[in-house]
Amino acid sequence: MSDSPRGAGRGAARGRDRAVHTVAAAVRERTLAGLDRPPSPAIISQMAEEIHATCPDVTRLKCFRLARGWTVEEAIAQFHRMCDREGLRRRGLTERSWREWEAGARPDRDYTDLLCRLFETGPVQLGFARDYTPVDGRPLLSVDPVAAVAQETSEHAERAEASEIGPATLERLRTEMVWVCRRYVVDAPLPLFVEMRRLQERARQALERRIHPPQAIELYFLIGALSGLMANASMDMGRRAPADQLARAAYTYARIAGHTSLMGWARGMQASVALWDRRYADAVGYAEDGVNHLPYGSGAARLHLLRARALAMLAREQEAVEALHAADEARRRTGPAVRDELHDEVGGEFAFRPAKHHYYASAARLHLGHIAEAIEEGHRALRLYAEDEPHHRSYGCEAMTRAHLVVAYLVKGDEESAREMLEPLLALPPDRRIGHLVTTLEVGRELLAARPGGERLAQRIGGFCSVGLAHTAARALPGRSR
């Protein structure tokens, strides 16, 4: 078992090995950056000494291998090539023997000589023999550390001063991210998803260039924001697994960037996916963790409302009602002091405006069975959408509000009002019939089909749901997998 002492020991060993490889990679990168030709045996020896000085528990043979940048398999291949090149008889060197030597075993005299040839050094340097020269008869250090560190630091500072991307590149990437985010409210998801992917790839390529730390932070934020938007688009297209993966990636990038607002939003996205996947306890956990990052403002209100919906599905009525009140209180505390970059400045799909607040509250009330309150909240949302500026009017959320009202009215027994809410929805083109809309209307179709005289309208809903965004995306994107 992984929690046994043996398993814990293996885990600790793997952790130490990763740390050694990290040190070796850093030493090689710093040393080789200042060279205009392959490193000499003396340079390799210096790197091996530095790795060993930093990681004294690692054998010197392993330090020399890491200084060369070789894996064990590559080292054995180089060993055999050396034998062929120098006309020496090939030996049956195995990976097991090499790893035993790196663990502290001593090779025999023949292999010791061959390993010294391979690394162009002596047995003392490889840790296979001791140097008995009196301490006062040999230099304490092979290089002057003061002069070496001064030279290395000076060269590194010169490289660090230069950046391969300018402020205009970051400004352009941010501007395009904001544009695509705001267009998502009013445009169809599939073409925007393709655009988001291209933009994210540009940001990732910029991250791989030589850049300053603040530039890296901005790029991680942009990549995380685009991951979150693509998670939302995946959910709208009926792609459950990719939505979950992208939402988790958005949170990871946000955490690397130290962007608390995006961290909170991404947790909300994970909660939304979990709700869709009927993992209601997970949804509660994600929303609660999100509030740790976003305690106040519209972003916090969204998280409380997502938590309320999940609690309602778990039949925890009192807690759900308390979460609804907490959402109202979080929004009341919105103001200049609690404005955040993502929800209040970037906006677009990241914004959580009052209309969307009431739509979420309506859905939570419906799940609780509070039908009158659900209808009241839904109509309040529709009024706010009608009054809002066109570029803030989310067709998806407005459609979802109507879909929940259809269900609420049918539960209430008011089929006429349900029909009134439904008619505008049936005119939506297929590329805007998002996944949640189809799922919610399927509930309405089942309620209608069970009513005398409701079969015809139920069939219309069935036809509407049979050709939605998920089907459009399935045809456009190859290799679909849920």
C-alpha positions as CSV (number, residue, x, y, z in Angstrom):
1,M,0.0,0.0,0.0
2,S,1.2,3.5,-0.7
3,D,0.9,4.6,2.9
4,S,3.1,1.7,4.2
5,P,6.6,2.5,5.5
6,R,8.1,0.8,2.5
7,G,5.8,2.9,0.1
8,A,6.7,6.0,2.1
9,G,10.4,5.2,1.7
10,R,10.1,4.8,-2.0
11,G,8.2,8.0,-2.3
12,A,10.8,9.9,-0.3
13,A,13.6,8.4,-2.5
14,R,11.8,9.5,-5.6
15,G,11.5,13.0,-4.1
16,R,15.2,13.1,-3.4
17,D,16.0,11.9,-6.9
18,R,13.8,14.6,-8.4
19,A,15.6,17.2,-6.3
20,V,19.0,15.9,-7.4
21,H,18.0,16.1,-11.1
22,T,16.7,19.6,-10.5
23,V,20.0,20.7,-9.0
24,A,22.0,19.1,-11.8
25,A,19.8,20.7,-14.5
26,A,20.3,24.1,-12.9
27,V,24.1,23.6,-12.7
28,R,24.2,22.6,-16.4
29,E,22.0,25.4,-17.6
30,R,24.0,28.0,-15.8
31,T,27.4,26.6,-16.8
32,L,26.6,25.8,-20.5
33,A,24.8,29.2,-21.0
34,G,28.2,30.9,-20.9
35,L,29.9,28.5,-23.3
36,D,30.1,28.8,-27.1
37,R,31.4,25.2,-27.6
38,P,30.8,21.8,-25.9
39,P,32.1,21.6,-22.3
40,S,35.6,20.3,-21.8
41,P,36.4,17.5,-19.4
42,A,37.5,20.1,-16.9
43,I,34.2,21.9,-17.1
44,I,32.4,18.6,-16.7
45,S,34.5,17.8,-13.6
46,Q,33.6,21.2,-12.1
47,M,29.9,20.7,-12.7
48,A,30.1,17.2,-11.1
49,E,31.9,18.7,-8.1
50,E,29.2,21.4,-7.7
51,I,26.4,18.8,-7.9
52,H,28.1,16.7,-5.3
53,A,28.8,19.6,-3.0
54,T,25.1,20.5,-3.1
55,C,23.9,16.8,-2.9
56,P,26.7,15.1,-0.8
57,D,24.6,11.9,-0.4
58,V,24.8,11.3,-4.2
59,T,27.7,9.2,-5.4
60,R,30.3,10.9,-7.5
61,L,29.7,8.5,-10.4
62,K,26.1,9.7,-10.6
63,C,27.2,13.3,-10.4
64,F,29.5,12.9,-13.4
65,R,26.6,11.2,-15.3
66,L,24.3,14.1,-14.5
67,A,26.9,16.6,-15.3
68,R,27.0,15.1,-18.8
69,G,23.2,15.3,-19.0
70,W,22.9,11.6,-19.6
71,T,20.2,9.1,-18.5
72,V,21.5,5.7,-17.3
73,E,20.5,4.2,-20.7
74,E,22.4,6.9,-22.5
75,A,25.5,6.5,-20.3
76,I,25.6,2.7,-21.1
77,A,25.2,3.5,-24.8
78,Q,28.1,6.0,-24.6
79,F,30.1,3.3,-22.8
80,H,29.7,0.8,-25.6
81,R,30.4,3.4,-28.3
82,M,33.6,4.3,-26.5
83,C,34.7,0.7,-26.5
84,D,34.0,0.4,-30.2
85,R,35.7,3.7,-30.9
86,E,38.9,2.7,-29.1
87,G,39.0,-0.8,-30.3
88,L,38.2,-2.4,-26.9
89,R,36.4,-5.6,-26.3
90,R,32.7,-4.9,-25.6
91,R,31.6,-5.8,-22.0
92,G,28.1,-7.0,-21.0
93,L,27.4,-3.9,-19.0
94,T,23.8,-3.9,-17.8
95,E,21.6,-1.2,-16.3
96,R,21.4,-3.1,-13.1
97,S,25.1,-3.1,-12.6
98,W,25.3,0.7,-13.4
99,R,22.6,1.5,-10.9
100,E,24.3,-0.6,-8.2
101,W,27.5,1.4,-8.8
102,E,25.6,4.6,-8.5
103,A,24.1,3.3,-5.3
104,G,27.6,2.8,-3.8
105,A,28.9,-0.6,-5.1
106,R,32.5,-0.7,-6.4
107,P,33.1,-1.9,-10.0
108,D,36.0,-4.3,-10.5
109,R,39.4,-3.0,-11.7
110,D,38.6,-3.5,-15.4
111,Y,35.3,-1.6,-15.3
112,T,36.9,1.1,-13.1
113,D,39.5,1.8,-15.8
114,L,36.8,1.9,-18.5
115,L,34.6,4.3,-16.5
116,C,37.6,6.6,-16.0
117,R,38.1,6.5,-19.8
118,L,34.5,7.3,-20.4
119,F,34.4,10.3,-18.2
120,E,38.0,11.3,-18.9
121,T,38.9,11.5,-15.2
122,G,40.4,9.4,-12.4
123,P,39.1,6.9,-9.9
124,V,39.3,9.4,-7.1
125,Q,37.1,11.8,-8.9
126,L,34.6,9.0,-9.6
127,G,34.6,8.0,-5.9
128,F,36.2,4.6,-6.6
129,A,39.5,5.4,-4.7
130,R,40.8,7.7,-2.0
131,D,43.3,10.6,-2.3
132,Y,45.9,10.1,0.5
133,T,47.8,13.3,-0.4
134,P,48.2,15.3,2.9
135,V,45.7,18.1,3.1
136,D,48.4,20.8,3.3
137,G,49.9,19.3,0.1
138,R,46.9,19.8,-2.2
139,P,44.7,22.8,-3.1
140,L,41.5,23.0,-1.0
141,L,39.5,23.9,-4.1
142,S,40.0,23.3,-7.7
143,V,38.8,26.7,-8.7
144,D,38.6,30.1,-7.0
145,P,35.0,30.2,-5.8
146,V,35.0,34.0,-5.2
147,A,36.1,34.8,-8.7
148,A,33.9,32.0,-10.2
149,V,30.7,33.2,-8.5
150,A,31.4,36.8,-9.4
151,Q,31.8,35.9,-13.0
152,E,28.8,33.6,-13.1
153,T,26.6,36.2,-11.4
154,S,27.7,39.0,-13.7
155,E,27.0,36.9,-16.8
156,H,23.6,35.8,-15.4
157,A,22.6,39.3,-14.7
158,E,23.4,40.3,-18.3
159,R,21.2,37.5,-19.6
160,A,18.4,38.2,-17.1
161,E,18.3,41.9,-18.1
162,A,17.3,40.9,-21.7
163,S,13.8,39.8,-22.5
164,E,12.8,38.2,-25.8
165,I,9.3,39.7,-25.6
166,G,8.3,43.3,-25.1
167,P,5.4,45.0,-23.3
168,A,3.5,45.3,-26.6
169,T,3.3,41.5,-26.9
170,L,1.8,41.1,-23.5
171,E,-0.6,44.0,-24.1
172,R,-1.8,42.4,-27.4
173,L,-2.3,39.0,-25.8
174,R,-4.2,40.5,-22.9
175,T,-6.4,42.6,-25.2
176,E,-7.3,39.6,-27.3
177,M,-8.1,37.6,-24.3
178,V,-10.5,40.3,-23.0
179,W,-12.1,40.6,-26.5
180,V,-12.7,36.8,-26.8
181,C,-14.0,36.8,-23.2
182,R,-16.5,39.5,-23.8
183,R,-17.6,38.1,-27.2
184,Y,-18.4,34.8,-25.5
185,V,-21.5,36.4,-23.9
186,V,-23.1,37.1,-27.3
187,D,-21.4,34.8,-29.8
188,A,-21.6,31.0,-30.5
189,P,-19.1,29.0,-28.5
190,L,-17.5,26.7,-31.1
191,P,-15.7,29.3,-33.3
192,L,-14.6,31.1,-30.1
193,F,-13.2,27.9,-28.7
194,V,-10.9,27.6,-31.8
195,E,-9.8,31.2,-31.3
196,M,-9.2,30.7,-27.6
197,R,-7.0,27.7,-28.3
198,R,-4.8,29.6,-30.8
199,L,-4.5,32.5,-28.4
200,Q,-3.5,30.2,-25.6
201,E,-0.9,28.5,-27.8
202,R,0.7,31.9,-28.5
203,A,0.8,32.7,-24.8
204,R,2.4,29.3,-24.0
205,Q,5.0,29.9,-26.7
206,A,5.8,33.3,-25.2
207,L,6.2,31.7,-21.8
208,E,9.0,29.4,-23.3
209,R,11.1,32.4,-24.3
210,R,13.5,34.4,-22.2
211,I,11.3,36.6,-20.1
212,H,11.2,38.5,-16.8
213,P,9.4,37.0,-13.8
214,P,6.6,39.7,-13.9
215,Q,6.1,38.8,-17.6
216,A,5.8,35.1,-16.7
217,I,3.2,35.9,-14.0
218,E,1.1,37.8,-16.6
219,L,1.4,34.9,-19.1
220,Y,0.4,32.3,-16.5
221,F,-2.7,34.5,-15.7
222,L,-3.6,34.7,-19.4
223,I,-3.1,31.0,-20.0
224,G,-5.2,30.2,-16.9
225,A,-8.0,32.6,-17.9
226,L,-8.1,31.1,-21.4
227,S,-8.2,27.6,-19.9
228,G,-11.2,28.7,-17.8
229,L,-13.0,30.1,-20.8
230,M,-12.4,26.9,-22.8
231,A,-13.7,24.8,-19.8
232,N,-16.9,26.9,-20.0
233,A,-17.1,26.4,-23.8
234,S,-16.5,22.6,-23.4
235,M,-19.3,22.4,-20.9
236,D,-21.6,24.3,-23.4
237,M,-20.6,21.8,-26.1
238,G,-21.5,18.8,-23.9
239,R,-17.9,17.8,-23.3
240,R,-17.7,16.7,-19.7
241,A,-14.2,15.3,-19.3
242,P,-12.4,18.1,-21.2
243,A,-14.4,20.7,-19.2
244,D,-13.1,19.2,-15.9
245,Q,-9.5,19.0,-17.1
246,L,-9.5,22.6,-18.4
247,A,-11.1,23.9,-15.2
248,R,-8.5,22.2,-13.1
249,A,-5.7,23.6,-15.3
250,A,-7.2,27.1,-15.0
251,Y,-6.9,26.8,-11.2
252,T,-3.3,25.5,-11.4
253,Y,-2.2,28.3,-13.7
254,A,-4.0,30.9,-11.4
255,R,-2.2,29.5,-8.4
256,I,1.2,29.7,-10.1
257,A,0.4,33.3,-11.1
258,G,-0.8,34.1,-7.5
259,H,-4.0,35.5,-9.0
260,T,-6.6,35.0,-6.2
261,S,-9.6,36.2,-8.3
262,L,-8.9,33.7,-11.0
263,M,-8.3,31.0,-8.4
264,G,-11.8,31.6,-7.0
265,W,-13.4,31.8,-10.4
266,A,-11.7,28.5,-11.5
267,R,-13.0,26.8,-8.3
268,G,-16.5,27.9,-9.3
269,M,-15.9,26.4,-12.8
270,Q,-14.9,23.2,-11.2
271,A,-18.1,23.3,-9.0
272,S,-20.2,23.9,-12.1
273,V,-18.7,20.9,-13.9
274,A,-19.2,18.8,-10.7
275,L,-22.8,19.9,-10.6
276,W,-23.3,18.8,-14.2
277,D,-21.6,15.5,-13.4
278,R,-23.9,15.0,-10.4
279,R,-20.9,15.1,-8.0
280,Y,-22.7,17.3,-5.6
281,A,-20.4,16.9,-2.6
282,D,-17.4,17.8,-4.8
283,A,-19.3,20.9,-6.0
284,V,-19.8,22.0,-2.4
285,G,-16.1,21.5,-1.7
286,Y,-14.9,23.4,-4.7
287,A,-17.3,26.3,-4.0
288,E,-16.2,26.5,-0.4
289,D,-12.6,26.6,-1.3
290,G,-13.3,29.3,-3.9
291,V,-14.7,31.5,-1.2
292,N,-11.4,31.3,0.7
293,H,-9.9,33.1,-2.3
294,L,-12.9,35.4,-3.0
295,P,-14.6,36.2,0.3
296,Y,-16.5,39.3,-1.0
297,G,-17.9,40.8,-4.2
298,S,-19.8,39.4,-7.2
299,G,-17.3,36.5,-7.5
300,A,-18.0,35.4,-4.0
301,A,-21.8,35.6,-4.7
302,R,-21.4,33.2,-7.6
303,L,-19.6,30.7,-5.4
304,H,-22.2,30.9,-2.7
305,L,-25.0,30.3,-5.3
306,L,-23.2,27.4,-6.8
307,R,-22.8,25.9,-3.3
308,A,-26.6,26.5,-2.7
309,R,-27.5,24.6,-5.8
310,A,-25.3,21.6,-4.8
311,L,-26.6,21.6,-1.3
312,A,-30.2,21.7,-2.7
313,M,-29.4,18.6,-4.7
314,L,-28.1,16.9,-1.5
315,A,-31.4,17.8,0.2
316,R,-29.6,20.0,2.8
317,E,-32.3,22.6,2.6
318,Q,-31.3,24.8,5.6
319,E,-27.6,25.1,4.5
320,A,-28.7,25.9,0.9
321,V,-31.0,28.7,2.1
322,E,-28.1,30.1,4.2
323,A,-25.8,29.9,1.1
324,L,-28.4,31.9,-0.8
325,H,-28.4,34.6,1.9
326,A,-24.6,34.6,2.0
327,A,-24.6,35.3,-1.8
328,D,-26.9,38.3,-1.3
329,E,-24.6,39.6,1.5
330,A,-21.4,39.1,-0.6
331,R,-23.0,41.1,-3.4
332,R,-24.0,43.9,-1.0
333,R,-20.4,44.2,0.0
334,T,-19.4,44.9,-3.6
335,G,-17.8,48.3,-4.1
336,P,-14.5,50.0,-5.0
337,A,-12.7,48.4,-2.1
338,V,-13.5,44.9,-3.2
339,R,-13.5,45.3,-7.0
340,D,-11.3,42.6,-8.6
341,E,-9.5,42.5,-12.0
342,L,-11.3,39.5,-13.4
343,H,-15.0,40.0,-12.5
344,D,-15.2,43.7,-12.6
345,E,-12.6,44.8,-15.1
346,V,-12.1,42.0,-17.6
347,G,-15.8,41.1,-17.3
348,G,-17.5,39.4,-20.2
349,E,-17.9,35.7,-19.3
350,F,-16.0,36.3,-16.1
351,A,-18.5,38.9,-14.9
352,F,-21.3,37.9,-12.5
353,R,-23.8,40.7,-13.1
354,P,-27.1,41.0,-11.1
355,A,-29.2,39.3,-13.8
356,K,-27.0,36.2,-13.6
357,H,-27.2,36.3,-9.8
358,H,-31.0,36.1,-9.9
359,Y,-30.9,33.3,-12.6
360,Y,-28.6,31.2,-10.3
361,A,-30.9,31.9,-7.3
362,S,-33.9,30.8,-9.4
363,A,-32.2,27.5,-10.3
364,A,-31.3,26.9,-6.6
365,R,-34.8,27.7,-5.5
366,L,-36.2,25.3,-8.1
367,H,-34.0,22.5,-6.8
368,L,-35.1,23.2,-3.3
369,G,-38.8,22.9,-4.4
370,H,-39.4,26.6,-3.6
371,I,-41.4,27.1,-6.8
372,A,-42.9,30.6,-6.1
373,E,-39.5,32.0,-5.2
374,A,-37.9,30.3,-8.2
375,I,-40.4,31.9,-10.5
376,E,-40.0,35.3,-8.8
377,E,-36.2,35.2,-9.1
378,G,-36.4,34.0,-12.7
379,H,-38.6,36.9,-13.8
380,R,-36.3,39.3,-12.0
381,A,-33.4,38.0,-14.0
382,L,-35.3,38.3,-17.3
383,R,-36.2,41.9,-16.5
384,L,-32.6,42.8,-15.8
385,Y,-31.4,41.0,-19.0
386,A,-34.0,43.0,-21.0
387,E,-32.8,46.3,-19.4
388,D,-29.1,45.6,-19.8
389,E,-26.8,46.8,-22.6
390,P,-26.6,44.4,-25.5
391,H,-23.0,43.5,-25.0
392,H,-23.8,42.4,-21.4
393,R,-26.8,40.4,-22.3
394,S,-25.8,36.7,-22.2
395,Y,-28.0,34.7,-24.5
396,G,-27.0,31.5,-22.8
397,C,-27.9,32.6,-19.3
398,E,-31.1,34.3,-20.5
399,A,-32.1,31.1,-22.3
400,M,-31.2,29.0,-19.2
401,T,-33.4,31.3,-17.0
402,R,-36.3,30.7,-19.4
403,A,-35.7,26.9,-19.3
404,H,-35.8,26.8,-15.5
405,L,-39.0,28.9,-15.6
406,V,-40.5,26.4,-18.0
407,V,-39.8,23.6,-15.5
408,A,-41.0,25.7,-12.6
409,Y,-44.3,26.6,-14.2
410,L,-44.9,22.9,-15.2
411,V,-44.3,21.8,-11.7
412,K,-46.7,24.5,-10.5
413,G,-49.3,23.2,-13.1
414,D,-49.3,26.4,-15.1
415,E,-48.8,25.0,-18.6
416,E,-49.8,28.2,-20.4
417,S,-47.0,30.2,-18.7
418,A,-44.6,27.4,-19.4
419,R,-45.5,27.6,-23.2
420,E,-45.0,31.4,-23.0
421,M,-41.5,30.9,-21.6
422,L,-40.7,28.1,-24.1
423,E,-41.6,29.8,-27.4
424,P,-38.5,32.1,-27.7
425,L,-36.2,29.2,-26.8
426,L,-37.4,27.1,-29.7
427,A,-36.2,29.8,-32.1
428,L,-32.6,29.5,-31.0
429,P,-30.3,28.2,-33.8
430,P,-28.5,24.9,-33.1
431,D,-25.1,26.4,-32.5
432,R,-26.5,28.3,-29.5
433,R,-28.4,25.4,-27.9
434,I,-25.9,24.8,-25.2
435,G,-25.6,21.6,-23.2
436,H,-27.3,22.7,-20.0
437,L,-30.2,24.2,-21.9
438,V,-30.9,20.9,-23.6
439,T,-30.6,19.0,-20.3
440,T,-33.0,21.3,-18.5
441,L,-35.5,21.3,-21.3
442,E,-35.5,17.5,-21.4
443,V,-36.9,17.7,-17.8
444,G,-39.6,20.0,-19.2
445,R,-40.3,17.5,-22.1
446,E,-40.8,14.7,-19.6
447,L,-43.2,16.7,-17.5
448,L,-45.2,17.7,-20.6
449,A,-45.3,14.1,-22.0
450,A,-46.9,13.0,-18.7
451,R,-49.7,15.5,-19.0
452,P,-52.9,15.0,-21.1
453,G,-52.6,17.0,-24.3
454,G,-48.9,17.8,-23.7
455,E,-47.5,15.3,-26.2
456,R,-47.3,17.7,-29.1
457,L,-45.3,20.3,-27.3
458,A,-43.1,17.6,-25.8
459,Q,-42.3,16.4,-29.3
460,R,-41.3,19.9,-30.3
461,I,-39.0,20.1,-27.4
462,G,-37.6,16.7,-28.3
463,G,-36.9,17.9,-31.8
464,F,-35.2,21.0,-30.5
465,C,-33.0,19.0,-28.2
466,S,-32.0,16.5,-30.8
467,V,-30.1,19.1,-32.8
468,G,-28.0,21.2,-30.4
469,L,-24.6,22.6,-29.9
470,A,-23.3,19.2,-28.7
471,H,-24.3,17.7,-32.1
472,T,-22.8,20.6,-34.0
473,A,-19.5,20.3,-32.2
474,A,-19.5,16.5,-32.6
475,R,-19.6,16.9,-36.4
476,A,-17.0,19.8,-36.4
477,L,-14.5,18.4,-34.0
478,P,-13.0,14.9,-34.7
479,G,-12.3,12.3,-32.1
480,R,-15.1,13.3,-29.7
481,S,-14.9,11.6,-26.3
482,R,-16.9,12.3,-23.2
